[in-house]
Amino acid sequence: MEFPEWDFILVKNNIFPFLHGEIGLVNYALDGFYYIIDDKIKILSNQEKTARNSSIIAEVGLEQSREQINNAWKQTQSVDLELYGILKKDITDSLKWQNLAEDERNNMVEEKKSVDDKIAAIKNEQKTIEADTKIKRGFKSSKKVLQRNWGENQVR
């Protein structure tokens, strides 16, 4: 430097402000990053955000339904259904006897109705779980369609 701004500060005593230099470099990098985001990446619409969130919720629900079917139904309800079927068959066979007292016959008929109600409740529960799983599979297939339609426009 031939003509310094301030004569009273010697050039050899000048210290470069490293912090300000680093801040400037980071600001430059962030500006470049924001430029890429603004120009290269598509902003999702509210419908796309809702669809993505719904698909995630549907996947979680589908997995829970599968677990519920596998665990609860196969391990407990199917056994109960078989036992109630055997019990119903025994009651039906017992009702065919000719020498039953009226009170005993009425008790058996009531017990058979109770077993029939329990069997119907178990079957309805199974149908509800399967219908729920079927609905959630539909959400999963709609997610695949969404991915096919919007997948080309996304940066991953």
C-alpha positions as CSV (number, residue, x, y, z in Angstrom):
1,M,0.0,0.0,0.0
2,E,1.4,3.3,-1.0
3,F,-1.2,5.6,0.4
4,P,-3.1,4.1,3.4
5,E,-6.4,5.6,4.4
6,W,-5.2,6.1,7.9
7,D,-1.6,6.9,8.4
8,F,-1.7,6.1,12.1
9,I,-2.5,2.3,11.5
10,L,0.4,0.4,10.1
11,V,-0.3,-2.2,7.5
12,K,1.7,-4.8,9.3
13,N,-0.6,-4.4,12.3
14,N,-3.8,-5.2,10.3
15,I,-5.7,-8.4,11.2
16,F,-8.0,-10.1,8.7
17,P,-11.5,-10.5,10.2
18,F,-11.8,-14.3,9.8
19,L,-15.3,-14.5,11.3
20,H,-16.6,-12.0,8.8
21,G,-14.9,-13.9,6.0
22,E,-16.5,-17.1,7.1
23,I,-19.9,-15.5,7.5
24,G,-19.6,-14.1,3.9
25,L,-18.7,-17.5,2.5
26,V,-21.6,-19.2,4.3
27,N,-24.0,-16.4,3.0
28,Y,-22.7,-17.0,-0.5
29,A,-23.2,-20.8,-0.2
30,L,-26.8,-20.2,1.2
31,D,-27.6,-17.8,-1.6
32,G,-26.6,-20.5,-4.2
33,F,-28.6,-23.2,-2.3
34,Y,-31.7,-21.0,-2.2
35,Y,-31.3,-20.3,-5.9
36,I,-31.3,-24.0,-6.7
37,I,-34.3,-24.6,-4.5
38,D,-36.3,-21.7,-6.0
39,D,-35.5,-22.7,-9.6
40,K,-35.0,-26.4,-9.7
41,I,-37.4,-27.9,-7.0
42,K,-41.1,-27.8,-7.5
43,I,-43.2,-26.6,-4.5
44,L,-45.9,-29.0,-3.5
45,S,-49.5,-27.9,-3.6
46,N,-51.8,-28.4,-0.6
47,Q,-53.5,-31.3,-2.4
48,E,-50.2,-33.0,-2.9
49,K,-49.2,-32.5,0.7
50,T,-52.6,-33.8,1.9
51,A,-52.3,-36.8,-0.4
52,R,-48.8,-37.6,0.8
53,N,-49.8,-37.3,4.5
54,S,-52.9,-39.5,3.8
55,S,-50.8,-42.1,2.1
56,I,-48.4,-42.3,5.1
57,I,-51.4,-42.6,7.5
58,A,-52.9,-45.3,5.3
59,E,-49.6,-47.3,5.2
60,V,-49.4,-47.2,9.0
61,G,-53.1,-48.2,9.3
62,L,-52.6,-51.0,6.8
63,E,-49.7,-52.4,8.8
64,Q,-51.7,-52.2,12.0
65,S,-54.6,-54.0,10.3
66,R,-52.3,-56.7,9.0
67,E,-50.9,-57.2,12.5
68,Q,-54.4,-57.2,14.0
69,I,-55.5,-59.9,11.5
70,N,-52.4,-62.0,12.0
71,N,-52.2,-61.7,15.7
72,A,-55.7,-61.3,17.1
73,W,-57.8,-63.2,14.6
74,K,-55.5,-66.2,13.8
75,Q,-54.4,-66.8,17.3
76,T,-57.5,-66.3,19.4
77,Q,-60.7,-65.7,17.4
78,S,-60.3,-68.6,15.0
79,V,-59.9,-70.9,18.0
80,D,-62.9,-69.4,19.7
81,L,-64.9,-69.8,16.5
82,E,-64.0,-73.5,16.2
83,L,-64.9,-74.1,19.8
84,Y,-68.2,-72.3,19.5
85,G,-68.9,-74.4,16.3
86,I,-68.3,-77.6,18.3
87,L,-70.4,-76.4,21.1
88,K,-73.3,-75.5,18.8
89,K,-73.1,-78.9,17.1
90,D,-73.2,-80.6,20.5
91,I,-76.2,-78.5,21.6
92,T,-78.0,-79.2,18.2
93,D,-77.3,-83.0,18.7
94,S,-78.6,-82.8,22.2
95,L,-81.8,-81.1,21.1
96,K,-82.6,-84.0,18.8
97,W,-83.2,-86.3,21.8
98,Q,-86.8,-87.1,22.4
99,N,-86.8,-87.5,26.1
100,L,-85.7,-83.9,27.1
101,A,-87.6,-82.0,29.8
102,E,-89.2,-78.7,28.7
103,D,-87.0,-76.6,31.0
104,E,-83.9,-78.4,29.8
105,R,-84.9,-77.9,26.1
106,N,-85.5,-74.2,26.7
107,N,-82.2,-73.8,28.4
108,M,-80.4,-75.5,25.5
109,V,-82.3,-73.4,22.9
110,E,-81.2,-70.2,24.8
111,E,-77.6,-71.5,25.0
112,K,-77.7,-72.2,21.3
113,K,-78.9,-68.7,20.5
114,S,-76.1,-67.3,22.8
115,V,-73.5,-69.4,20.9
116,D,-75.0,-68.3,17.6
117,D,-74.7,-64.6,18.7
118,K,-71.1,-65.1,19.7
119,I,-70.3,-66.8,16.4
120,A,-72.0,-63.9,14.5
121,A,-70.1,-61.3,16.5
122,I,-66.7,-63.0,15.8
123,K,-67.5,-63.3,12.1
124,N,-68.6,-59.6,12.0
125,E,-65.4,-58.6,13.7
126,Q,-63.4,-60.5,11.1
127,K,-65.4,-58.9,8.3
128,T,-64.8,-55.5,9.7
129,I,-61.1,-56.0,10.0
130,E,-60.9,-57.4,6.5
131,A,-63.0,-54.5,5.1
132,D,-60.7,-52.0,6.9
133,T,-57.7,-53.7,5.5
134,K,-59.2,-53.6,2.0
135,I,-59.9,-49.9,2.3
136,K,-56.4,-49.2,3.4
137,R,-55.0,-51.3,0.5
138,G,-56.9,-49.0,-1.8
139,F,-55.1,-46.0,-0.2
140,K,-51.8,-47.8,-0.8
141,S,-52.6,-48.3,-4.5
142,S,-53.6,-44.7,-4.8
143,K,-50.2,-43.8,-3.4
144,K,-48.6,-45.7,-6.2
145,V,-50.6,-43.8,-8.7
146,L,-49.6,-40.6,-7.1
147,Q,-46.0,-41.6,-7.2
148,R,-46.3,-42.5,-10.9
149,N,-48.0,-39.2,-11.7
150,W,-45.8,-36.9,-9.6
151,G,-42.6,-38.8,-9.4
152,E,-41.0,-37.3,-12.5
153,N,-41.5,-33.7,-11.0
154,Q,-39.8,-34.4,-7.7
155,V,-36.2,-34.1,-6.7
156,R,-35.2,-36.9,-4.4
